[in-house]
Amino acid sequence: MQFIIDSADTKAIRHCMEFFPVAGVTTNPTIISKEKSDFKQLIAEIRSIIGPDKMLHVQCTSDTADEIVAEAQALKAIAGGDFYVKIPVSAEGLKAIRILKGQGIKVTATAIFTQQQALLAALAGADYVAPYINRLDNIVSDGAHVVEEIVTLFKMHNISTKVLAASFKNVEQVHKVSMVGCPAVTINPELFDQLIYHPLTLYAVDAFTADWEMVYGEKKILELLK
């Protein structure tokens, strides 16, 4: 399973890259706009942080296929490395996906809310499809179930496209999609820390420390092995 950072905050990206096993970074126009930075410089800085071998997904803002294709080509030149252009699913978006795949540019189809949107995007050539989990949950559509059915559809029809679940608000949502076979998730930096948090873990570590210090004081293992 791939864990991807859903952020354009370079400080947060550096933190996640240092401590967590991440596969790359995803962005979207809302995430980018929050940084209030020069767009071109921001994309270049993110790439410099994650290196050329990690995925970087950047979303187009145009509506027509020709403009989407032009933006994708320009973004690839700036982002370099393992680059994916994010394209919202629409008739123009599907047309753009087909064109870009013919040019060898990798695509993530985004803003997906139904199983059939995902299937059409995959058949058009998308490498990833990104269903929005929390937004589906908010309209009582059960995001994890939608992911499960997309995964099943892809297996049933022997489609290599991967599901990249997005739009998470809590650890339970991440857990649910992982349990239905979702191969990739993109989550905000705060959720990475929440995924490893549990009060009983902290309690256990405190107990280990207390027991150790009763015998060895504040000396660490390396000191005792000298």
Order of alpha helices (4+ residues) and beta strands (2+ residues): beta-alpha-beta-alpha-alpha-beta-alpha-beta-alpha-beta-alpha-beta-alpha-alpha-beta-alpha-beta-alpha-alpha-alpha
